[in-house]
Amino acid sequence: MTLRIIASGCCGRMGRVLSGHISRREGCRIVAGIDSAAQKYYDYPVYGDFESCDVSADVIVDFSSPSALEPLLKYAASRDMPLVIATTGYLPEQAEAIKEASGKIPVFYTANMSLGINLLVELAKTAARVLGDGFDIEIVEKHHNRKIDAPSGTAHMIANAVSKALLHESRPVYGRGRESGKRAKGDIGIHAVRGGTITGEHEIIFAGQDEVVTLGHHASSPEIFAAGAVNAAFFIYGKQPGLFSMADLTGGRN
């Protein structure tokens, strides 16, 4: 069978990357796109909103924006359609809405669709367990100048994973412009850099007495995120309602 995909946010930067990736990939095709811009870049029909779309599909892949979440969830739930959410920057109440929707339909949701990033998170958790008590932890993320959310959802994901792995209490510190005094034990520094066309870089620094351990990931192309989202679409198709993540796809642990 050929997996039929609705591309939400198809006119945006990642939506077009997704379309290009799927056009070169076997076993799947985009049957419709949803975007308020309603511009046609590829050979599938594009609708300005979900209400206008009456195309049959197997799964929705979303690379849109947090503002589009409510109609996205409503449409997917009304059609019992599996949903892959690759958008970041959601507020806590929106994350809760995603979780609630997963009680009705299968939802795949992760802060980063890259297999390498998710491996980085696992490595960071191991490093935190081994080094955490005697090492200060700083996270630096870099992205292109058009990225809206800062710090990135991936930086938050890394910080949360590291915090859970530590044996002592911790707190996130966003930048240090307003922080005075020496660094407090348990601080996890999170720093955002925006510039040019940087696809995505994440670095985790474990700084100890006379030694530093650094873990990092560099994305050379947004294609890796599109590939991960399509892998998630194949994975989630046919699943029962529930909330899935990259850990489920790779067989790892949260």
Backbone bond lengths (Angstrom), bond angles and torsions (degrees), N, CA, C in turn:
res aa  C-N    CA-C-N  psi(-1)  N-CA   C-N-CA  omega(-1)  CA-C   N-CA-C  phi
1 M - - - 1.451 - - 1.519 110.29 -
2 T 1.318 115.76 157.40 1.463 121.86 175.10 1.524 108.44 -106.33
3 L 1.307 116.81 123.40 1.461 121.57 -179.38 1.524 109.87 -71.29
4 R 1.329 115.86 123.15 1.468 121.67 -178.10 1.529 108.94 -94.99
5 I 1.311 116.18 122.77 1.465 121.90 -171.89 1.523 111.28 -117.83
6 I 1.329 116.48 136.19 1.466 122.11 166.63 1.521 107.05 -98.71
7 A 1.330 116.27 125.62 1.464 121.90 -178.41 1.524 109.41 -97.55
8 S 1.308 116.40 108.32 1.463 121.59 177.64 1.531 108.65 -88.06
9 G 1.354 115.77 128.76 1.462 119.72 -174.48 1.518 111.66 82.10
10 C 1.331 116.78 31.16 1.462 121.99 -171.21 1.523 113.93 -65.71
11 C 1.336 118.34 -21.26 1.461 120.05 -177.04 1.526 113.12 -91.30
12 G 1.300 117.02 -8.66 1.455 120.91 179.28 1.514 111.91 -78.25
13 R 1.335 115.73 177.28 1.468 121.27 -177.61 1.525 111.58 -56.61
14 M 1.337 117.33 -52.34 1.458 119.94 -178.52 1.519 111.78 -74.85
15 G 1.317 117.92 -28.51 1.455 120.51 176.74 1.521 111.55 -62.01
16 R 1.331 115.90 -39.45 1.467 119.91 178.44 1.533 111.50 -73.21
17 V 1.330 115.82 -34.86 1.475 118.48 175.08 1.530 109.58 -63.44
18 L 1.337 115.93 -42.84 1.467 121.14 178.05 1.527 110.68 -59.56
19 S 1.320 116.64 -45.58 1.465 120.52 -179.34 1.522 111.22 -61.18
20 G 1.332 116.43 -43.15 1.453 119.94 178.81 1.513 111.97 -64.21
21 H 1.332 116.16 -40.94 1.464 120.15 -179.90 1.526 110.90 -63.46
22 I 1.333 116.85 -46.08 1.462 120.47 -177.76 1.525 111.24 -67.07
23 S 1.331 117.02 -33.13 1.472 119.72 179.64 1.524 111.95 -64.14
24 R 1.341 116.63 -21.77 1.466 120.64 179.95 1.525 112.63 -103.39
25 R 1.305 117.30 3.35 1.462 121.01 -173.29 1.519 110.81 -111.57
26 E 1.301 116.41 137.89 1.455 121.05 179.80 1.525 110.73 -82.74
27 G 1.329 115.59 152.53 1.458 120.94 173.41 1.511 115.02 88.39
28 C 1.331 118.37 2.48 1.459 120.40 179.46 1.522 110.18 -155.11
29 R 1.317 115.66 158.04 1.459 120.50 175.81 1.524 109.46 -156.97
30 I 1.306 116.94 152.86 1.460 121.92 175.91 1.530 108.00 -88.06
31 V 1.317 115.83 125.66 1.460 120.10 -179.31 1.524 111.90 -101.14
32 A 1.340 117.12 -15.98 1.461 120.81 177.69 1.517 109.27 -164.71
33 G 1.327 115.15 153.78 1.456 121.26 175.60 1.518 110.09 -123.52
34 I 1.334 116.03 148.76 1.460 121.90 177.02 1.521 107.80 -122.89
35 D 1.334 116.37 125.26 1.467 119.82 177.13 1.527 108.57 -165.71
36 S 1.313 116.83 137.64 1.463 120.20 -179.59 1.530 111.45 -63.41
37 A 1.339 117.78 -25.20 1.466 120.75 177.59 1.529 111.30 -70.77
38 A 1.336 115.67 -29.60 1.480 122.55 176.83 1.525 113.00 52.10
39 Q 1.325 116.82 38.02 1.459 121.13 176.20 1.526 109.80 -95.01
40 K 1.302 116.06 143.86 1.462 121.01 -175.19 1.531 109.56 -102.20
41 Y 1.342 115.45 109.55 1.458 120.89 177.95 1.532 112.18 -102.75
42 Y 1.328 116.86 -25.75 1.449 121.25 -177.91 1.525 108.98 -126.82
43 D 1.324 117.77 -172.64 1.463 120.67 -169.93 1.526 114.11 -90.37
44 Y 1.338 118.20 11.42 1.468 119.69 176.52 1.534 109.42 -99.50
45 P 1.350 117.72 156.86 1.471 120.47 179.21 1.529 111.27 -69.57
46 V 1.320 116.71 144.02 1.458 122.31 -179.94 1.525 108.79 -120.33
47 Y 1.323 115.62 130.64 1.469 121.78 -178.93 1.526 109.57 -114.25
48 G 1.329 115.25 146.17 1.457 120.51 -177.95 1.507 114.24 -75.47
49 D 1.338 117.13 -17.96 1.463 121.13 177.46 1.521 109.03 -156.43
50 F 1.328 115.57 167.89 1.461 120.22 -177.11 1.520 112.27 -68.67
51 E 1.305 117.09 -33.19 1.465 120.24 -177.66 1.522 111.91 -61.10
52 S 1.315 116.47 -28.33 1.470 120.67 -177.84 1.518 113.02 -82.30
53 C 1.323 116.83 -14.90 1.471 120.74 -174.06 1.524 111.16 -89.92
54 D 1.332 116.21 119.99 1.468 121.36 178.21 1.523 110.97 -121.64
55 V 1.322 117.01 26.57 1.456 122.76 -177.93 1.530 110.52 -85.63
56 S 1.306 117.62 135.55 1.460 121.89 177.63 1.525 109.67 -76.45
57 A 1.338 115.93 137.19 1.463 120.76 -178.62 1.524 109.64 -151.48
58 D 1.332 115.42 169.84 1.461 121.41 -178.72 1.523 113.23 -101.19
59 V 1.328 117.55 -27.38 1.461 121.33 -175.37 1.530 109.31 -160.70
60 I 1.322 115.66 151.45 1.465 121.83 174.72 1.519 108.49 -107.93
61 V 1.325 116.71 134.40 1.462 122.03 172.32 1.528 107.40 -114.88
62 D 1.311 116.68 122.55 1.464 121.43 -172.65 1.522 112.48 -111.09
63 F 1.334 115.23 117.99 1.465 123.59 169.28 1.533 106.48 -126.49
64 S 1.320 117.82 64.14 1.460 119.98 -175.20 1.527 110.83 -112.23
65 S 1.315 116.97 -114.87 1.462 121.81 178.87 1.521 108.52 -150.30
66 P 1.333 117.73 159.76 1.477 119.95 -179.89 1.521 113.49 -56.39
67 S 1.334 117.43 -29.82 1.471 120.55 -178.50 1.526 112.48 -66.23
68 A 1.329 116.91 -18.93 1.468 120.76 -178.44 1.523 112.91 -92.39
69 L 1.334 117.38 3.12 1.466 119.53 -171.76 1.522 113.19 -64.15
70 E 1.322 118.90 -46.44 1.465 120.92 -174.07 1.531 112.44 -58.68
71 P 1.347 119.66 -52.81 1.473 118.56 177.74 1.530 112.94 -65.49
72 L 1.315 117.08 -30.22 1.466 120.82 177.21 1.522 110.93 -62.21
73 L 1.327 116.68 -51.07 1.467 121.12 -179.54 1.531 111.01 -64.35
74 K 1.321 116.64 -40.55 1.464 121.07 -179.71 1.518 110.89 -61.96
75 Y 1.333 116.74 -44.71 1.464 121.47 -178.97 1.529 110.78 -65.60
76 A 1.315 116.74 -47.56 1.463 120.52 -178.47 1.526 111.03 -61.77
77 A 1.325 116.70 -43.30 1.466 120.63 -179.29 1.532 111.28 -66.56
78 S 1.320 117.24 -38.65 1.467 120.91 -177.93 1.521 112.07 -66.99
79 R 1.334 116.70 -23.34 1.457 121.42 -179.13 1.525 112.98 -110.07
80 D 1.326 116.73 7.44 1.474 121.09 -177.56 1.525 111.02 50.53
81 M 1.313 116.06 44.64 1.457 121.57 -173.64 1.528 111.06 -105.50
82 P 1.322 118.72 127.31 1.460 121.31 176.28 1.528 110.95 -57.23
83 L 1.331 115.25 149.54 1.458 120.35 -172.61 1.520 110.91 -135.26
84 V 1.328 115.96 129.01 1.459 122.60 173.13 1.522 107.62 -107.77
85 I 1.323 117.33 116.27 1.463 121.92 -179.24 1.521 109.31 -104.01
86 A 1.336 115.70 112.79 1.459 121.28 179.21 1.527 111.57 -111.02
87 T 1.315 116.77 6.93 1.459 122.14 177.20 1.524 109.70 -80.70
88 T 1.326 117.19 148.01 1.465 121.68 178.03 1.523 110.02 -122.99
89 G 1.327 115.91 177.07 1.457 121.15 177.13 1.515 114.75 88.20
90 Y 1.343 117.49 19.94 1.458 120.21 -179.18 1.524 112.07 -75.19
91 L 1.329 115.46 148.14 1.456 121.82 172.75 1.529 108.59 -76.92
92 P 1.344 117.96 160.98 1.467 120.36 -179.62 1.525 113.07 -54.22
93 E 1.337 117.10 -40.33 1.461 119.37 -179.21 1.528 111.65 -68.57
94 Q 1.328 117.02 -29.12 1.465 119.74 176.08 1.525 111.27 -72.87
95 A 1.322 115.85 -38.55 1.471 119.80 175.50 1.529 109.85 -61.36
96 E 1.320 116.21 -36.43 1.461 120.48 177.81 1.530 110.84 -67.58
97 A 1.329 116.69 -36.92 1.469 120.80 177.78 1.528 110.65 -64.73
98 I 1.324 117.04 -37.11 1.471 121.19 176.46 1.522 109.73 -63.28
99 K 1.316 115.81 -44.72 1.460 120.47 179.23 1.532 110.94 -61.82
100 E 1.324 116.29 -41.32 1.464 120.56 179.24 1.528 111.13 -64.39
101 A 1.328 116.78 -40.31 1.464 120.90 179.98 1.522 111.43 -64.29
102 S 1.342 116.36 -30.24 1.467 120.26 -178.84 1.523 112.37 -68.41
103 G 1.333 116.68 -9.66 1.456 119.68 173.76 1.520 112.10 -77.61
104 K 1.337 115.81 -14.15 1.462 121.23 -178.31 1.523 112.70 -110.11
105 I 1.326 116.41 -33.48 1.462 121.87 -177.33 1.533 109.29 -138.41
106 P 1.329 118.14 158.18 1.465 119.17 174.31 1.534 109.86 -72.05
107 V 1.327 116.33 128.75 1.472 121.73 179.90 1.523 108.85 -126.33
108 F 1.320 116.04 127.10 1.469 122.07 174.33 1.520 106.87 -103.72
109 Y 1.326 116.36 117.67 1.467 120.58 -175.14 1.508 110.13 -139.27
110 T 1.320 116.46 124.24 1.454 121.89 177.24 1.513 108.97 -149.03
111 A 1.325 116.91 154.73 1.464 120.92 -179.38 1.515 112.23 -73.90
112 N 1.323 118.01 -17.39 1.464 120.60 -178.94 1.525 109.41 -153.68
113 M 1.317 116.24 129.67 1.458 121.69 -176.69 1.529 113.59 -86.59
114 S 1.335 117.71 0.07 1.460 121.17 -177.96 1.519 111.42 -80.59
115 L 1.329 117.23 131.44 1.455 121.86 176.10 1.528 109.89 -63.20
116 G 1.334 116.44 -38.89 1.456 120.71 -179.62 1.516 112.96 -63.04
117 I 1.329 116.87 -40.99 1.470 120.41 178.28 1.512 110.62 -63.59
118 N 1.316 116.97 -41.67 1.456 119.24 -179.20 1.530 111.66 -68.49
119 L 1.328 117.54 -31.11 1.456 120.41 171.13 1.530 109.79 -66.49
120 L 1.344 116.82 -40.59 1.460 120.91 178.15 1.528 111.22 -57.98
121 V 1.314 116.47 -40.78 1.471 120.51 178.90 1.528 110.49 -61.42
122 E 1.333 117.00 -43.24 1.461 120.23 179.44 1.526 111.20 -64.57
123 L 1.341 116.65 -40.52 1.463 120.83 177.96 1.528 110.65 -64.74
124 A 1.334 116.56 -39.08 1.462 121.18 179.34 1.519 111.45 -64.92
125 K 1.313 116.60 -38.09 1.473 119.97 177.76 1.527 110.80 -64.05
126 T 1.331 115.82 -41.64 1.464 119.74 177.93 1.526 110.35 -64.10
127 A 1.336 116.74 -45.18 1.465 120.69 179.19 1.519 111.17 -61.61
128 A 1.320 117.33 -39.16 1.465 120.53 -179.91 1.517 111.50 -64.60
129 R 1.339 116.07 -39.69 1.467 119.08 178.78 1.530 111.33 -66.10
130 V 1.328 116.32 -36.68 1.453 120.57 -176.71 1.526 112.10 -82.39
131 L 1.318 117.16 -41.49 1.459 121.90 -171.50 1.528 114.64 -106.01
132 G 1.322 116.72 -17.43 1.462 122.47 -165.99 1.515 117.54 -46.87
133 D 1.312 118.77 -47.56 1.461 121.06 -174.16 1.524 113.01 -64.67
134 G 1.330 117.05 -32.71 1.459 119.25 -175.89 1.519 114.08 -107.75
135 F 1.329 117.75 6.85 1.463 121.17 -176.20 1.529 111.08 -128.46
136 D 1.327 116.02 137.65 1.454 121.46 172.63 1.524 108.85 -81.29
137 I 1.335 116.00 144.75 1.471 120.44 -174.70 1.520 110.17 -119.47
138 E 1.323 115.68 127.66 1.461 122.43 177.00 1.527 108.70 -130.83
139 I 1.328 116.26 139.75 1.466 122.53 178.85 1.523 108.71 -119.24
140 V 1.328 116.58 126.99 1.464 121.71 179.19 1.522 108.37 -121.58
141 E 1.323 116.78 125.11 1.469 120.50 176.89 1.516 110.13 -122.41
142 K 1.346 115.79 143.36 1.461 122.44 -178.67 1.527 109.53 -128.97
143 H 1.339 115.73 133.98 1.462 120.34 178.18 1.526 110.09 -143.24
144 H 1.310 115.45 171.12 1.461 123.07 179.68 1.531 111.45 -65.06
145 N 1.310 115.90 163.86 1.469 120.66 -173.59 1.519 114.44 -75.87
146 R 1.327 117.98 -0.31 1.469 119.89 177.81 1.527 112.60 -101.22
147 K 1.314 117.43 -4.74 1.466 119.79 -179.86 1.521 109.80 -68.92
148 I 1.305 116.51 134.18 1.465 121.30 -172.13 1.519 112.26 -88.03
149 D 1.329 117.51 -50.02 1.467 119.89 -175.23 1.524 111.31 -80.89
150 A 1.321 115.55 142.30 1.473 121.51 177.97 1.527 108.45 -152.86
151 P 1.331 118.03 130.42 1.459 126.96 -4.93 1.535 111.43 -64.68
152 S 1.300 115.47 168.17 1.460 120.75 -178.17 1.520 111.56 -68.03
153 G 1.320 115.32 157.88 1.459 119.54 175.39 1.515 111.62 -60.70
154 T 1.325 116.14 -31.99 1.461 120.39 178.30 1.527 111.17 -66.90
155 A 1.335 117.11 -40.22 1.473 120.50 177.64 1.520 110.50 -61.36
156 H 1.328 116.22 -41.39 1.467 120.06 176.69 1.532 110.47 -63.76
157 M 1.328 116.49 -41.24 1.462 120.98 179.72 1.523 110.66 -61.71
158 I 1.333 116.59 -43.41 1.460 120.93 178.85 1.518 110.36 -64.03
159 A 1.334 116.76 -46.55 1.464 121.26 -178.58 1.516 111.43 -61.02
160 N 1.320 117.29 -43.00 1.465 120.86 179.95 1.528 111.08 -64.78
161 A 1.332 116.50 -41.27 1.462 120.67 -179.71 1.521 110.75 -65.55
162 V 1.330 116.54 -44.02 1.462 121.28 179.71 1.528 110.52 -64.49
163 S 1.328 116.02 -42.36 1.467 120.64 -179.21 1.523 111.78 -59.74
164 K 1.328 116.27 -41.57 1.468 120.76 -179.63 1.529 111.71 -68.35
165 A 1.338 116.29 -27.10 1.460 120.19 -177.94 1.525 112.82 -82.51
166 L 1.330 117.02 -18.71 1.464 120.63 -178.04 1.527 111.66 -73.26
167 L 1.309 115.57 151.63 1.462 120.52 178.64 1.524 112.25 -88.80
168 H 1.330 116.56 -9.11 1.458 120.33 178.65 1.529 109.82 -120.01
169 E 1.329 116.08 165.56 1.461 120.20 179.19 1.526 110.18 -67.93
170 S 1.332 115.96 149.21 1.451 120.51 179.78 1.520 109.84 -140.11
171 R 1.319 115.53 165.11 1.460 120.67 176.82 1.523 108.57 -146.81
172 P 1.352 116.76 141.93 1.461 119.25 177.71 1.523 110.91 -76.80
173 V 1.318 116.90 140.81 1.464 123.01 174.83 1.524 106.62 -124.64
174 Y 1.333 116.48 116.35 1.459 121.16 -174.63 1.523 110.53 -92.80
175 G 1.334 116.36 103.51 1.456 120.24 -175.65 1.523 109.19 68.64
176 R 1.304 116.73 -178.39 1.470 118.99 179.32 1.516 112.08 -136.37
177 G 1.339 116.68 16.05 1.455 120.05 -178.85 1.509 113.87 -62.94
178 R 1.332 116.48 -31.80 1.462 120.17 -178.07 1.527 112.52 -107.54
179 E 1.310 116.22 2.21 1.455 120.42 179.62 1.531 109.94 -92.45
180 S 1.308 117.54 130.87 1.461 121.11 175.73 1.520 108.91 -122.91
181 G 1.343 116.13 160.28 1.455 119.48 -177.73 1.516 110.70 88.39
182 K 1.315 115.16 172.13 1.458 118.56 -177.81 1.528 111.21 -73.31
183 R 1.279 114.43 164.08 1.462 121.51 -177.84 1.522 110.17 -66.78
184 A 1.339 115.84 132.69 1.464 120.58 179.95 1.523 109.90 -86.43
185 K 1.321 116.58 145.84 1.463 121.42 175.84 1.530 108.54 -62.12
186 G 1.285 115.66 133.76 1.458 119.89 179.62 1.517 113.96 96.61
187 D 1.350 117.38 -9.57 1.461 119.11 175.51 1.527 110.30 -65.25
188 I 1.326 116.10 137.81 1.463 121.74 168.89 1.516 106.61 -118.75
189 G 1.334 116.28 103.81 1.454 120.28 -178.53 1.518 111.71 -73.16
190 I 1.339 116.52 135.80 1.463 121.97 179.04 1.528 107.72 -128.44
191 H 1.325 116.71 121.46 1.461 121.41 -172.94 1.530 110.47 -128.07
192 A 1.333 116.59 134.73 1.456 122.60 -178.33 1.528 110.71 -112.89
193 V 1.335 115.89 132.44 1.461 122.99 175.70 1.523 107.62 -119.66
194 R 1.322 117.32 133.20 1.461 121.77 179.06 1.522 109.49 -127.09
195 G 1.337 116.67 126.41 1.447 118.81 178.88 1.514 114.03 -176.37
196 G 1.315 115.94 145.65 1.455 122.16 173.35 1.509 114.39 53.57
197 T 1.312 115.26 -134.37 1.469 121.28 -175.90 1.519 111.82 -116.50
198 I 1.326 117.79 27.60 1.468 120.97 -179.84 1.524 109.05 -58.14
199 T 1.313 117.34 121.08 1.466 120.71 -178.96 1.520 111.29 -68.87
200 G 1.307 116.75 -46.49 1.463 120.33 179.12 1.509 111.34 168.10
201 E 1.321 116.94 124.89 1.456 122.15 176.13 1.528 108.80 -135.68
202 H 1.322 115.70 135.70 1.467 120.99 177.66 1.523 109.12 -132.77
203 E 1.312 115.72 132.09 1.456 122.02 -179.01 1.524 109.18 -132.23
204 I 1.318 115.96 133.76 1.463 121.92 177.26 1.522 107.66 -116.33
205 I 1.311 115.94 120.39 1.461 121.55 -176.03 1.529 109.19 -107.51
206 F 1.311 116.30 123.37 1.458 122.65 172.98 1.534 106.44 -108.38
207 A 1.330 117.07 104.07 1.469 122.36 -174.48 1.525 110.20 -105.11
208 G 1.326 116.13 114.70 1.458 121.46 -179.85 1.517 111.82 -115.05
209 Q 1.305 116.38 -166.83 1.457 122.27 178.10 1.528 109.62 -72.92
210 D 1.312 116.62 108.88 1.471 123.60 176.20 1.522 114.57 67.82
211 E 1.321 117.87 13.83 1.468 119.29 175.53 1.525 110.76 -155.34
212 V 1.319 114.88 150.94 1.464 121.71 -179.45 1.526 108.85 -133.77
213 V 1.321 115.54 132.18 1.465 121.73 174.41 1.527 107.26 -112.46
214 T 1.340 116.42 128.28 1.458 121.11 -177.79 1.524 110.62 -123.53
215 L 1.327 116.14 130.84 1.461 122.44 174.06 1.524 107.55 -115.76
216 G 1.324 117.48 140.35 1.454 118.35 -177.87 1.512 114.27 -152.50
217 H 1.323 114.19 163.04 1.463 121.77 177.00 1.521 108.51 -142.85
218 H 1.321 115.84 134.43 1.459 121.48 179.42 1.525 108.74 -124.35
219 A 1.321 116.04 123.80 1.462 121.03 177.05 1.520 108.74 -97.60
220 S 1.324 117.54 120.65 1.463 122.00 -178.50 1.525 112.45 -85.85
221 S 1.330 116.32 -22.12 1.460 120.50 -176.77 1.524 110.05 -151.15
222 P 1.339 117.93 143.90 1.468 120.44 175.80 1.523 112.94 -67.81
223 E 1.326 116.50 -7.47 1.468 121.27 179.05 1.530 111.32 -57.53
224 I 1.345 117.36 -32.15 1.469 119.47 -177.63 1.531 111.21 -65.23
225 F 1.333 116.68 -31.07 1.465 119.86 -179.96 1.529 110.55 -75.15
226 A 1.328 116.10 -36.98 1.467 119.98 175.99 1.520 110.39 -64.88
227 A 1.329 116.81 -43.60 1.460 120.77 179.23 1.525 110.74 -61.37
228 G 1.330 116.35 -42.75 1.463 120.08 178.54 1.513 112.46 -63.10
229 A 1.334 116.83 -38.80 1.464 120.73 179.90 1.524 111.52 -66.37
230 V 1.323 116.51 -38.77 1.467 119.61 178.23 1.527 110.56 -69.98
231 N 1.317 117.04 -39.18 1.470 119.47 174.30 1.529 110.55 -57.84
232 A 1.333 115.22 -40.69 1.465 120.00 178.19 1.524 111.25 -64.80
233 A 1.344 116.60 -36.97 1.468 120.75 179.23 1.525 110.99 -63.64
234 F 1.331 116.88 -44.14 1.467 120.04 176.38 1.530 110.64 -62.59
235 F 1.328 116.14 -39.39 1.466 121.16 -177.79 1.526 111.83 -65.85
236 I 1.326 116.50 -43.17 1.462 119.86 -170.99 1.530 113.15 -83.07
237 Y 1.331 116.76 -19.45 1.458 119.54 179.98 1.531 110.28 -61.61
238 G 1.325 115.95 128.23 1.457 121.52 179.51 1.514 114.25 88.14
239 K 1.324 118.14 -3.65 1.462 121.33 179.51 1.531 110.84 -77.07
240 Q 1.314 115.81 157.70 1.453 122.22 172.45 1.528 108.96 -77.14
241 P 1.348 117.98 161.89 1.468 119.61 178.45 1.527 111.83 -53.56
242 G 1.306 115.38 142.82 1.460 120.92 -179.12 1.518 109.57 163.25
243 L 1.316 115.89 168.48 1.459 121.94 179.49 1.522 108.64 -104.84
244 F 1.323 116.60 119.44 1.458 122.57 -176.04 1.527 110.00 -116.68
245 S 1.326 115.49 155.68 1.461 120.81 179.85 1.528 109.00 -139.60
246 M 1.322 115.73 -177.64 1.456 120.44 179.80 1.533 111.20 -62.50
247 A 1.319 117.49 -28.81 1.463 120.97 177.60 1.524 111.03 -61.27
248 D 1.341 116.77 -35.54 1.470 120.60 177.37 1.527 110.86 -71.22
249 L 1.322 116.42 -39.21 1.458 120.65 -179.62 1.530 112.10 -66.11
250 T 1.320 116.38 -40.62 1.459 120.94 -176.11 1.518 113.35 -90.71
251 G 1.351 116.70 -9.83 1.447 119.52 -178.43 1.515 112.87 82.34
252 G 1.346 116.52 12.10 1.466 120.69 178.65 1.507 111.73 -85.21
253 R 1.298 115.72 -171.16 1.459 121.54 -179.62 1.512 109.80 -117.04
254 N 1.343 116.16 147.11 1.458 120.48 177.30 1.506 110.23 -72.41
